[in-house]
Amino acid sequence: MRALTIAWKDTRHVYRNVAGLAMMLLAPLVLSTALGAAFGGGGNFSIPAVKTVVVNQDAGAGAGTPAAGAALASALASPGLKALLAVTQVDTPEAARTAVDNGDAGAAVIIPAGLSTALMAAGAPTQGGAPGQGSAPGQAGVPTQGGASGQTGAPGQGAPAAEVQIYKDPTLTIGPAIVAAVVQSGVQTLNGAWAAALTSAQLAASAGLTDPTRLTDLATKAAATFSQAAQAGAPVVLDARAPTTGARNHRDPNVASQVLVGMMIFFMLFGASTQARSIIDEHRQGTLSRLFTTPAPRSVILGGKYVAVFLVVLIQSVILLLAGRLFFGAHWGAMGPVIVLTLCGALVAASLALLMISFAKTPAQAGAVSSAVFVFLALIGGNFVGTVNVGGTFALIRRFTPNGWLLEGWDHLLFGGSWDGIALPVAATLAFSVVFFALATVFFRRRYA
Amino acid sequence: MDAIVVEGLRKQFDPPKGPVAVDGVSFQIQEGEIFSLLGPNGAGKTTTISILSCLLKPDSGDARVAGFSVSREPERVKGLIGVVPQDIALYEDLSGRENLLFWGRMYGMSGAALNSRVDEVLELIGLTDRQKDRVDKYSGGMKRRVNIGAALLHKPRFLYLDEPTVGIDPQSRRSILDGVKDFNAGGVTVLYTTHYMEEAQELSHRIGIMDRGIMIAVGTHAELVKMVGEQTRVDLVVDREAGALAERWRSFPGVASVSEPEDGRVWLLAEDANTLTPLLFDSVRALGARITKIDLAEPNLETVFLHLTGRALRD
């Protein structure tokens, strides 16, 4: 009863402290909101479509042959890329560069006049060019130019190269990179079509076909067939997957809720520390000594303080979870595992904070030491990098921290996991809690014996 | 009947090189009396009261409160005592009433009995009207009164007050001294520590004088004063050469003791002040100095302390 009286008094004390409340509740919510907004508060990561101007100077290689420039321009403006590129056609390269220089567009794609001619020109096929590099002779390339220079790209030297130029705003990185990747893909398709045409013509010639008209027709059909096949979808695809631990009822959590989990655990440590510091504060104010003159045993008094620390972080985490549900639409998972993981979080935060405080002699010392330890743990535990995309050595290191285990548990719940996914994290955090509580008790007993 | 018996208490902080705060202190307090521990800062008063409050364990010796050992039966002792610490030990973000309720619960009280007792104590300390105000809004004197009230909730048989009047205004001090007398009149045995001679003299049935961890004298006021016989305290202030004069006065016939000079002020104990005074003036004149103030006083506790230690109480 006396322990609960002390716990209740301490809990009330914390929730009368406006600065403490701001740190415990407001800071994680504000940070999560800001980071969630920065990386897309909705369901997935998203960026706005890149404003792109396209100038197509290619008139084709002659009657009856397809115009490569038109095909490339058409590919850029295709409905499938609408979410990534907002394409506008302009008439001249100067107009395109001006649009970029004025900030009206993030990148300009300048398709040269001789693109089709270069593709149809006779000659040995060569390898495809890489983005941002000069083109190899006899093929289309994609040199990238920064808009700040105001210069156009120089064509490949010593050969009838056809260069599709990308003129970009130098202050942007992601948008022009997307444009370059799309253009590169288009150019590769053109080069592939050209290679298919040349190969079919050479095969026909080696089989005795000598009529130039029929050879041209055959090459044109081969190129068209390649282009159609490329647009229809590649027969070989690359599918990269991360290893999973057990079956999950998979769900994609939003970014804000993922960030909030890391912030919640991080600030729970600080909340617990603030509350645990009341032991030092009371020691300095003389109220702890006075408590020791009452018939309440010292174990009951310290137990009451422990309970208060646990209660404070438990309330803090419940409020943050509810706020996450309310403001970020977070789906924390099934009620049972969420409750267990929340209790484990409060336990381990309380025990770690008490251990930190048991070493300290002054509030300032406690604040400095605790902050350093908590930030270090948060860095290696992964509180600042979200709950996904963690692997390799980092995934191993984080398991040496209680917060790392907690994050792992929350990761499972956020992505649709349940009891099976949190069993190990729960066991690990409970083990950490027991060790921390035991050490803190030893140090406090030694101090207040 | 001895209610508190202290035998050979010794306490050293940070042994083996730390200071010995209390060194072989023994005394007894009788049921129903006010016993004061008088001494300058660092005399060992607070350490003694801390041991009697079961806050500190003695290195050796023991104390029994109503027959219970503070070392072996602290839980029994704690139920009998009310402790008023030297510094205000209250929760400033709680109201006066909330503080009393909290401390009452710590003494095992609850429910209607606790509420009723809190009302009584608030009445006793004169804070019924301000009971709902937060303690950090109280004046220093009001805080002191709540500090005392928190120790009275469980109607303790023994009340320990550790320098309860330090740093407060004369009116609050008067109120506290009168309150202590009232508690005692109600049957509470009081252990009171102070470095104010006047308080000890006014309140106490008996006084223990402590200095540097040692109990140097115990007795009633009359018994203690009798220790210095018919000596008169001469309090002088000279404008220069105080050190040389004090040294010279120590060799004068009929001078029992001379204090260390402080800002030109020297106290001495004289068996015959009428004979000594002209000699003092002569010696001062001989060194080219001048007496700017002289005061003759009948023996009191200050005189006793001076007589026993060679130092003033406030040194």
Contacts between the chains, C-beta under 8 A, distances in Angstrom:
chain1	res1	chain2	res2	distance
A	1	B	105	7.6
A	1	B	110	7.6
A	2	B	105	6.5
A	2	B	106	6.2
A	2	B	108	7.7
A	5	B	102	6.7
A	5	B	105	4.7
A	5	B	106	7.2
A	9	B	91	7.0
A	9	B	94	7.4
A	9	B	102	5.8
A	13	B	91	7.3
A	13	B	93	6.0
A	16	B	93	5.6
A	285	B	87	7.8
A	285	B	89	6.7
A	286	B	85	5.4
A	286	B	87	4.7
A	286	B	88	7.4
A	286	B	89	3.9
A	287	B	89	4.8
A	287	B	90	7.0
A	287	B	91	6.6
A	289	B	55	5.9
A	289	B	85	6.7
A	289	B	89	7.0
A	290	B	83	6.8
A	290	B	85	5.7
A	290	B	89	4.1
A	290	B	103	7.9
A	290	B	150	7.8
A	291	B	106	6.4
A	292	B	54	7.6
A	292	B	55	5.7
A	293	B	53	4.7
A	293	B	54	6.7
A	293	B	55	6.0
A	293	B	78	6.3
A	293	B	81	7.2
A	293	B	83	4.3
A	293	B	85	8.0
A	294	B	78	6.2
A	294	B	103	7.4
A	294	B	106	4.2
A	294	B	107	5.7
A	295	B	75	6.0
A	295	B	78	4.5
A	295	B	79	4.8
A	295	B	106	7.7
A	295	B	107	6.4
A	295	B	108	6.1
A	296	B	106	5.3
A	297	B	75	7.1
